[in-house]
Amino acid sequence: MTVESTELENHLGKYLRQIRSTGETLTVCEHSEPVATLSPIAAKQAKNGSNLIDQLLASPVKVPGFKPLARDEIYER
């Protein structure tokens, strides 16, 4: 499904309900050029309340010379 950004701004609630009910991904365009996507959260993630730390640990960003903290170290602080 594709929508122009102005249409999305005016009817965000409608599109969020549609994404939730159909599971479709929404492509947001500006002047017919795709700029972003909105997709539903996986049901397991939504039910478990996956938090930001868990999400970041699942897909870390590589930075040369940086050693990330372990999950337990993060929660200790």
C-alpha positions, 0 to 999 in steps of 0.5 A: 500500500502506498500513500502520499505524506500529506494524506497520511498526515490527515488520516494517520489513525485510519492508516494505523488501524489498516496496518494493524488489521491487514499486516500490510506495510505502508510506503510513504511518498513525497511527490510520488517518490518513496521516502519511508515505510511503516510496518506492523510490529510482530505480534510476539514483540507487541505482546512481550513488550520488547523494549528498546534495549532488547531491540538494539541488542538484536541488531547492533550497529558496528563501530570500529574500536567500540565494545558494547556492554552486555545486557546484564551490564546495561540493566545494572546501571 
